[in-house]
């Protein structure tokens, strides 16, 4: 296994699979013009005259060539020709490697065929390829704490400080129930690869390998993998060996109706699921930041949002419901919500979010901490689930959640009329108006629901996010009936390699979300609950 990180080779067509796993890698894009280091060309220009200089024969003392000079000239020219041929083919080989090198930034990757999106990534120069791919993850440079953060043998950690996990962690058992009897085989993982953007293999609790199949929107893949690396930093040496498939696009793919005959479904990780799918929900990339829309790591954003929510007390907050977002994402609910934009008739203010304009103006009008001045905030799903849910509830306003179809890993812990207020999508505008009128007439009760929602999100700090990741991976690994081994096409990734390929803005966001080794055990995972799916 090469000690490289972000980059990988593509050696198959889009209709074939990796020989070890049967996993689709997609067709290799056509080779682009050479991006080899210009210094190499300069070196070649200097090398050729140097080689030819050895072919200049010594002159005879009478001014002519020595009789034995001609054979040495021909031999030397033959040597020079051989060297030039070798250099030519070496350059071709290097260019070929560059043309087929893939990165977590999306270079040389096609968008997922099940969710196409505009994608155009220029290849970096050759020196960047060499530095990021072959030099970043040397065993001597991998940045992982050398000491154990916790353990049962007394080598670290404080079990007396161990806490119980939030109740919604019980959903981990429900999510993995389909494989409780059958276990998870290598063939099942291979089958999941048909729906995955990447494959992730963790070994020895410290090394992470990624096999990239398709590009993901913006920096999702980069920040998701970064999150996994921070988990290894959080609990160094404690995450078990695991082999999993991950899709970083929106909608679930593994339908329950396709496996009613009892056949175990392929295990596929993604950011959300539904009651009709087997997809396994996992914390989304935005917990570590979303640089494209200027959203920082979750702990930073929550602190800022909570502080902003306290700038105006409840009685002085705007008495209407507020939503701001992008309705043009194939979301019928969001399009219907536009019809409710009437503060007098429907008690709602609905605003379009123009991200292009925001990006040019420095995101001054999209600061999340300044959007908590309404008593009521509306959550509406987009193309699938939306990462906005956590920011909306964090405001402490009464969250009006339009009946959701999708679930992320924590939303299943929210209780209607305890942490939020449900909104009927059938009579959308009327339902919003009804709740707003009730809240304005029962301010204390409405405020209490909003505050309990905010407290729920405060409990969901990054400690709990890493604990959820840890327990989910541990329970998943127990079901594997094989020893995980990275495929030949996978490449090792590490903190250094991610930062190496990230642009300046991405690096700034990534570095703000470094995890430190935990001094405590992860929280205690609650046992399975028979009625968890009904909660």
HELIX and SHEET records of a PDB file:
HELIX    1   1 UNK A   38  UNK A   53  1                                  16    
HELIX    2   2 UNK A   69  UNK A   99  1                                  31    
HELIX    3   3 UNK A  126  UNK A  130  1                                   5    
HELIX    4   4 UNK A  131  UNK A  135  3                                   5    
HELIX    5   5 UNK A  159  UNK A  161  5                                   3    
HELIX    6   6 UNK A  167  UNK A  170  5                                   4    
HELIX    7   7 UNK A  171  UNK A  176  1                                   6    
HELIX    8   8 UNK A  177  UNK A  179  5                                   3    
HELIX    9   9 UNK A  186  UNK A  192  1                                   7    
HELIX   10  10 UNK A  193  UNK A  195  5                                   3    
HELIX   11  11 UNK A  220  UNK A  234  1                                  15    
HELIX   12  12 UNK A  256  UNK A  259  5                                   4    
HELIX   13  13 UNK A  285  UNK A  288  5                                   4    
HELIX   14  14 UNK A  291  UNK A  293  5                                   3    
HELIX   15  15 UNK A  298  UNK A  309  1                                  12    
HELIX   16  16 UNK A  314  UNK A  316  5                                   3    
HELIX   17  17 UNK A  332  UNK A  337  1                                   6    
HELIX   18  18 UNK A  338  UNK A  340  5                                   3    
HELIX   19  19 UNK A  355  UNK A  360  1                                   6    
HELIX   20  20 UNK A  368  UNK A  370  5                                   3    
HELIX   21  21 UNK A  388  UNK A  394  1                                   7    
HELIX   22  22 UNK A  411  UNK A  413  5                                   3    
HELIX   23  23 UNK A  428  UNK A  441  1                                  14    
HELIX   24  24 UNK A  443  UNK A  459  1                                  17    
HELIX   25  25 UNK A  462  UNK A  479  1                                  18    
HELIX   26  26 UNK A  495  UNK A  501  1                                   7    
HELIX   27  27 UNK A  504  UNK A  511  1                                   8    
HELIX   28  28 UNK A  532  UNK A  534  5                                   3    
SHEET    1   A 6 UNK A 280  UNK A 281  0                                        
SHEET    2   A 6 UNK A 268  UNK A 270  1                                        
SHEET    3   A 6 UNK A 242  UNK A 246  1                                        
SHEET    4   A 6 UNK A 198  UNK A 203 -1                                        
SHEET    5   A 6 UNK A 207  UNK A 212 -1                                        
SHEET    6   A 6 UNK A 491  UNK A 493 -1                                        
SHEET    1   B 5 UNK A 348  UNK A 352  0                                        
SHEET    2   B 5 UNK A 318  UNK A 325  1                                        
SHEET    3   B 5 UNK A 374  UNK A 379  1                                        
SHEET    4   B 5 UNK A 398  UNK A 402  1                                        
SHEET    5   B 5 UNK A 421  UNK A 423  1                                        
END                                                                             
